[in-house]
């Protein structure tokens, strides 16, 4: 048996239940050496649960786990996975925010001890960042909490690929590009092909189907806690992959969504803003009923602009001009979005409390009704909206945040890359909601790292170094023009 045929891990009839929810219902999965395995499926299909079992952070209720031919069922754990060269970059990042980049690397490698360990840890993680993400701009002494979510994701990815005295056989990447721009995403995926060529295996979970189709050797499709398809990547097309996932939306409809015609005739300006770093840059102007895209390389001022507008609205500042109440859909849902101890319904309704007050108290019936309404409208997958918000998959948590904003009285919705970890079917449904709400007069400012999403926008502002450097209409929009504006001095 040659190295490319050697099985690293084999999961057989793995099951995991959370109360009435059957997250995994008897899954079989194998990964061989030197393989990039693509794993796809809608939110709640069981992908992240399966990877948590493989990473050792969850124990399977049933089934067997074999690594390198050894049955480790019943004694499998995070440390066991690590000892056998299995690591995971989780969708919800696991770095310690109060520690530096170097100190977070040290947590992964307990063998780094003695005098000078911090320097060695810093050199190791910095070298790996340089290898995967040239020009990353991260130093070993940076405190993780001070980094943008995109840079935190880069650090976590780089840390997973570092080695000391333990082997490295398999790296699980759960939505690794969800907070990365087009350039850094390309750098990562090229690196994945490089390490796979060296014999290390990767499991790539992504809702960006083009990434899976272009980079995976084999694609496994999950639905409702089961594997429903497993074939070489070359045997799938976008159409057949969408069909295998069970999406009710035809691919032709996806193309129609991207060709959406802008609504016209709205003239009332509701937002006027400029960047703080370049007062002579292109001004941001949004009219009532417009969908405005914010693009460019990650961490170049898009989120800062959204927060500046949000702060002006909440504090009734005159500059920038913001005419109407606002709601924000946070991109970093664990830090800035969900209330971890609250139910799903309460997380959805918190922005709408004023209209649910009865005799000075929150009316639980009104709160429950609002939760049920948006569970149906945005298809939050849960048996009970009174369950804790953390019982949801990452994508369904994001749906709850989106429902919170749309259920509110806000005239202006600010969206900070809100579709992170959301499946393609849900995305299309949310795009419909956005356009319907815009047609009724709501204004949307939409920062996204996904090029396809910008085609839903009436026009797109491109950011570079904190300034707006280009304003592209939908007709003029292309990835080449966005990248050109992102790097060149003239828009």
C-alpha positions in Angstrom: 0.0 0.0 0.0 1.5 3.3 -1.0 1.4 6.5 1.1 -1.5 8.0 -0.9 -3.7 5.0 -0.1 -2.9 4.8 3.6 -5.9 5.6 5.8 -5.3 8.1 8.5 -8.7 8.1 10.2 -11.8 6.0 9.8 -15.1 6.8 11.5 -17.7 4.1 11.5 -21.5 4.5 12.4 -20.7 7.6 14.5 -23.8 9.0 16.2 -24.2 12.1 18.4 -27.5 13.4 19.9 -28.2 16.7 21.7 -31.5 16.0 23.4 -34.1 15.5 20.6 -31.6 16.8 17.9 -29.8 14.0 16.1 -26.7 15.9 15.0 -25.0 12.7 13.7 -27.1 9.7 12.8 -24.5 7.0 12.0 -21.8 8.6 9.9 -19.0 6.7 8.0 -16.0 8.7 6.9 -12.4 7.9 6.0 -9.5 10.2 5.2 -6.3 9.0 3.5 -2.8 10.4 3.5 -2.1 13.3 1.1 -5.8 14.0 0.5 -7.8 17.2 0.5 -11.3 16.1 1.5 -14.1 18.6 0.9 -17.0 18.5 3.3 -20.2 20.3 2.4 -23.8 20.5 3.5 -26.4 23.0 4.8 -26.3 24.6 8.2 -27.2 21.9 10.8 -26.2 19.0 8.5 -23.7 17.8 11.1 -20.4 18.9 9.6 -19.0 20.8 12.6 -20.3 18.2 15.1 -18.5 15.4 13.1 -15.3 17.4 13.1 -15.6 18.1 16.8 -15.8 14.4 17.4 -12.8 13.8 15.2 -10.9 16.6 17.0 -11.8 15.0 20.4 -13.8 18.0 21.7 -17.0 16.0 21.6 -17.5 12.3 22.5 -19.5 10.2 20.1 -22.6 8.5 21.6 -22.0 5.5 19.3 -19.6 4.3 16.7 -15.9 3.7 16.3 -12.9 6.0 15.7 -9.8 4.4 14.3 -6.5 6.3 13.7 -3.7 4.7 11.6 -5.5 1.4 11.9 -5.9 1.5 15.8 -9.3 1.5 17.3 -9.3 4.4 19.8 -13.0 4.3 20.6 -13.9 5.0 24.3 -10.5 6.7 25.0 -10.5 9.3 22.3 -9.8 12.9 23.4 -8.2 16.2 22.3 -4.9 15.0 23.6 -5.3 11.7 21.8 -6.1 13.5 18.6 -3.0 15.7 19.0 -0.7 12.8 19.8 -1.8 11.2 16.5 -1.3 14.3 14.5 -4.9 15.5 14.1 -5.6 19.2 14.6 -8.7 21.4 14.0 -9.2 25.1 13.1 -12.7 25.6 14.4 -15.3 27.9 12.9 -15.6 29.5 16.3 -12.0 30.5 16.9 -10.3 29.1 20.0 -7.4 31.6 20.6 -7.0 33.1 24.1 -7.7 36.8 23.5 -5.7 38.1 26.5 -2.5 36.4 25.3 -0.1 37.4 22.6 0.3 35.5 19.3 3.5 33.9 20.6 1.9 32.8 23.9 -1.0 31.3 21.9 1.5 29.3 19.9 3.1 28.0 23.1 -0.3 26.6 24.3 -0.3 24.4 21.3 3.3 23.2 21.9 4.0 22.3 25.6 7.5 21.2 24.6 8.5 24.8 24.2 9.9 25.3 27.7 12.9 26.8 29.4 14.8 30.1 28.8 13.8 31.8 25.6 10.6 29.8 24.9 8.6 32.9 24.0 11.1 34.0 21.4 11.2 30.4 19.9 7.4 30.3 19.9 7.2 33.7 18.3 9.8 32.8 15.6 7.9 29.6 14.8 4.4 31.1 14.4 5.8 34.1 12.5 7.7 31.9 10.1 4.5 29.9 9.4 2.4 33.1 8.9 5.1 34.3 6.4 4.8 30.9 4.6 1.0 30.9 4.4 0.1 34.6 4.3 2.9 36.7 2.9 2.5 40.4 3.9 0.2 39.4 6.9 1.3 42.4 9.1 1.1 40.3 12.4 3.9 40.3 15.0 4.4 37.7 17.7 3.9 40.3 20.4 0.5 41.3 19.2 -2.3 40.7 21.7 -4.9 38.5 20.0 -7.8 40.7 21.3 -6.3 43.7 19.4 -6.3 41.8 16.1 -9.2 41.9 13.6 -11.2 38.7 13.2 -9.5 38.1 9.9 -6.0 38.3 11.4 -7.1 36.1 14.3 -8.2 33.5 11.8 -4.8 33.7 10.1 -3.1 33.1 13.4 -5.2 30.1 14.3 -4.6 28.6 10.8 -0.9 29.2 11.0 -0.7 27.7 14.5 -2.4 24.5 13.4 0.3 23.9 10.8 3.2 24.5 13.1 5.2 21.5 14.4 7.6 20.7 17.2 8.0 17.2 18.5 4.5 15.9 17.6 3.6 14.7 14.1 1.2 16.4 11.8 -1.0 14.2 9.7 -4.4 15.8 9.3 -5.6 19.4 9.7 -9.4 20.1 9.8 -10.3 23.6 8.4 -13.8 24.5 9.3 -14.8 27.5 7.2 -11.2 28.8 7.1 -11.8 31.6 4.6 -15.0 33.0 6.2 -13.2 36.1 7.5 -10.5 36.3 4.8 -10.5 38.5 1.7 -9.9 37.1 -1.8 -6.1 37.5 -1.6 -5.6 35.8 1.7 -8.1 33.1 0.9 -6.1 32.4 -2.3 -2.9 32.3 -0.3 -4.4 29.8 2.1 -5.9 27.5 -0.5 -2.6 27.4 -2.5 -0.8 26.5 0.7 -3.3 23.7 1.3 -2.5 22.2 -2.0 1.2 22.4 -1.2 0.9 20.6 2.1 -1.4 18.0 0.6 1.3 17.4 -2.0 3.8 16.7 0.8 1.6 13.9 2.3 -0.4 15.8 5.0 -4.1 15.6 4.7 -6.7 18.4 5.1 -10.5 18.4 5.5 -11.9 21.6 4.0 -15.3 22.6 5.1 -16.7 25.6 3.2 -20.0 27.1 2.0 -18.1 28.7 -0.9 -18.7 25.9 -3.3 -16.0 27.1 -5.7 -13.3 26.5 -3.1 -14.4 22.9 -2.6 -14.8 22.2 -6.3 -11.4 23.7 -7.2 -9.3 22.4 -4.4 -10.8 19.1 -3.0 -9.6 15.7 -4.2 -12.8 14.1 -2.9 -16.1 15.7 -1.8 -18.4 14.3 0.9 -21.9 15.7 1.2 -23.8 15.6 4.5 -27.5 16.2 5.1 -29.5 15.8 8.4 -26.6 14.1 10.2 -25.8 11.6 7.4 -23.3 11.3 4.6 -25.5 11.3 1.4 -22.7 11.4 -1.2 -19.0 10.8 -1.5 -17.2 11.1 -4.9 -14.0 12.5 -6.4 -14.2 16.2 -6.7 -13.8 16.0 -10.5 -17.1 14.1 -10.6 -19.1 17.1 -9.2 -20.2 20.3 -10.9 -21.7 23.2 -9.1 -25.2 22.0 -10.2 -24.7 18.4 -9.1 -23.2 19.5 -5.8 -26.1 21.8 -5.0 -28.5 19.0 -5.9 -26.7 16.5 -3.6 -27.0 19.0 -0.8 -30.7 19.0 -1.3 -31.0 22.7 -2.1 -34.4 23.6 -3.5 -33.0 26.5 -5.5 -31.9 25.7 -9.0 -28.5 27.0 -10.2 -30.1 29.1 -12.9 -31.9 30.9 -10.1 -28.6 31.7 -8.5 -27.5 33.4 -11.7 -30.7 35.3 -11.8 -30.1 36.6 -8.2 -26.6 37.8 -9.3 -28.2 39.7 -12.2 -30.7 41.5 -10.0 -31.8 44.9 -11.4 -31.3 47.8 -9.0 -34.3 49.7 -7.8 -34.3 53.3 -9.0 -35.9 56.6 -8.2 -34.8 56.7 -4.5 -33.3 60.2 -4.0 -33.4 60.8 -0.2 -29.9 60.6 1.3 -29.9 58.8 4.6 -26.1 58.4 5.2 -23.2 60.7 4.3 -19.8 59.7 5.7 -16.0 60.0 5.0 -13.1 58.1 6.4 -11.1 59.6 9.3 -7.8 58.7 7.6 -8.3 60.5 4.2 -10.7 63.4 4.1 -10.2 63.8 0.4 -11.2 60.3 -0.4 -14.5 59.3 -2.1 -17.4 60.0 0.2 -19.9 57.3 1.2 -23.4 58.3 0.3 -26.4 56.0 0.7 -29.9 56.8 -0.4 -33.1 55.4 1.1 -33.8 51.9 -0.3 -30.3 51.3 -1.6 -28.1 48.3 -1.0 -24.5 49.5 -0.7 -21.5 47.1 -0.8 -18.2 47.7 1.0 -15.3 45.8 -0.5 -11.5 45.7 -0.6 -8.9 43.7 1.3 -9.9 42.7 4.9 -9.1 45.2 7.7 -8.8 48.2 5.5 -11.5 50.3 7.1 -14.8 48.7 6.2 -15.8 47.5 9.7 -14.4 50.8 11.1 -16.8 52.7 8.8 -19.8 50.6 9.9 -19.0 51.2 13.6 -18.5 54.9 13.0 -22.0 55.1 11.4 -23.5 53.0 14.2 -21.9 55.2 16.9 -23.1 58.4 15.2 -26.7 57.0 15.1 -26.7 55.8 18.7 -25.2 59.0 20.0 -27.2 61.4 17.8 -24.0 62.9 16.3 -24.2 65.3 13.4 -21.2 63.8 11.7 -21.4 61.5 9.9 -25.0 62.1 8.8 -27.2 59.2 9.7 -31.0 59.7 9.1 -32.8 57.0 10.9 -32.4 54.2 13.5 -29.8 51.5 12.8 -29.2 47.9 13.5 -25.9 46.1 13.2 -25.3 42.5 12.2 -21.9 41.7 13.7 -19.4 39.6 11.8 -17.7 38.2 15.0 -20.8 36.6 16.4 -19.2 35.1 19.5 -17.6 38.3 20.6 -20.0 41.0 19.4 -23.2 39.2 18.4 -24.8 36.5 20.5 -25.8 36.6 24.2 -24.4 33.3 25.3 -26.7 32.7 28.3 -29.9 33.6 26.5 -32.4 31.6 24.5 -32.7 31.8 20.7 -35.9 33.8 20.9 -34.4 36.3 23.4 -31.4 36.8 21.1 -33.7 37.5 18.2 -36.0 39.9 20.1 -33.5 41.9 22.1 -33.4 44.7 19.4 -37.2 44.9 19.5 -37.9 45.1 23.3 -39.7 48.4 23.2 -42.6 47.0 21.3 -42.9 43.9 23.4 -43.3 45.7 26.7 -46.6 45.3 28.5 -47.2 47.0 31.8 -43.5 47.8 32.2 -42.4 44.2 31.6 -41.4 42.2 28.6 -44.4 40.2 27.3 -43.1 36.6 27.0 -45.9 35.7 24.6 -44.9 38.6 22.2 -41.2 37.5 22.5 -42.1 33.9 21.7 -44.3 35.0 18.8 -41.5 37.1 17.3 -39.1 34.3 17.6 -41.4 31.8 15.9 -42.1 34.3 13.1 -38.4 34.7 12.3 -37.7 31.0 12.8 -40.1 30.4 9.9 -39.0 33.4 7.8 -35.3 32.7 8.0 -35.5 29.0 8.7 -33.6 28.8 11.9 -33.0 25.0 12.4 -34.0 24.1 16.0 -36.7 22.1 17.7 -37.4 24.8 20.2 -36.7 28.6 20.1 -36.4 28.5 23.9 -33.2 26.5 23.6 -29.9 28.3 24.4 -28.5 30.2 21.4 -25.3 28.0 21.6 -27.3 24.9 20.8 -27.4 26.2 17.2 -24.8 25.5 14.6 -22.6 28.5 13.7 -24.6 29.3 10.6 -27.9 29.1 12.4 -26.5 31.5 15.1 -25.7 33.9 12.3 -29.3 33.6 11.0 -30.6 34.6 14.5 -28.4 37.7 14.4 -29.8 38.6 11.0 -33.3 38.0 12.2 -32.6 40.3 15.1 -31.8 43.2 12.8 -34.6 42.6 10.3 -37.2 42.2 13.1 -36.3 45.6 14.5 -37.6 49.0 13.7 -34.2 50.0 12.1 -34.4 51.9 8.8 -30.7 51.3 8.2 -29.1 47.8 8.5 -25.3 47.7 8.8 -23.9 44.2 7.9 -20.3 43.3 8.9 -19.7 40.2 6.6 -22.9 38.7 8.0 -23.0 35.5 5.9 -20.0 33.8 7.6 -20.6 30.1 7.8 -24.1 30.3 6.2 -25.0 27.7 3.5 -25.8 28.6 -0.1 -29.5 27.9 0.2 -30.0 30.2 3.2 -27.8 32.9 1.5 -30.2 33.0 -1.4 -33.2 33.3 0.9 -31.5 36.1 2.9 -30.6 37.9 -0.4 -34.3 37.8 -1.3 -35.2 39.2 2.2 -32.7 42.0 1.8 -34.0 43.0 -1.6 -37.6 42.9 -0.4 -36.8 45.1 2.6 -34.8 47.5 0.4 -37.8 47.8 -1.9 -39.9 48.9 1.1 -37.3 51.6 1.9 -34.8 50.1 4.1 -31.1 50.9 3.4 -28.4 48.3 3.7 -24.6 48.8 4.1 -23.1 45.4 3.4 -19.4 44.6 4.0 -18.6 41.3 2.5 -15.5 39.3 1.6 -17.5 37.3 -1.0 -17.4 38.7 -4.5 -20.8 37.1 -5.5 -22.6 38.9 -2.8 -21.6 42.3 -4.2 -23.7 41.7 -7.3 -26.7 42.1 -5.0 -25.7 45.7 -4.3 -26.7 48.8 -6.2 -23.1 50.0 -6.1 -19.9 49.2 -4.2 -17.3 51.3 -2.4 -13.8 49.9 -2.3 -11.6 50.6 0.7 -7.8 50.8 0.9 -5.8 51.9 4.0 -8.9 53.2 5.7 -10.1 55.3 2.8 -12.7 54.8 0.1 -10.8 54.8 -3.2 -13.5 53.7 -5.7 -17.2 53.7 -6.2 -18.2 50.9 -8.7 -21.7 50.5 -10.1 -23.0 47.0 -10.6 -22.3 47.2 -14.3 -18.7 48.1 -13.7 -18.2 45.6 -10.9 -15.6 42.9 -11.3 -13.1 41.1 -9.0 -10.3 42.5 -11.2 -11.4 46.1 -10.6 -11.8 45.6 -6.9 -8.3 44.1 -6.6 -6.9 46.9 -8.8 -8.4 49.6 -6.6 -7.2 47.7 -3.5 -3.6 47.8 -4.5 -3.1 50.8 -6.9 -2.9 54.4 -5.9 -5.5 55.5 -8.4 -9.0 54.1 -8.5 
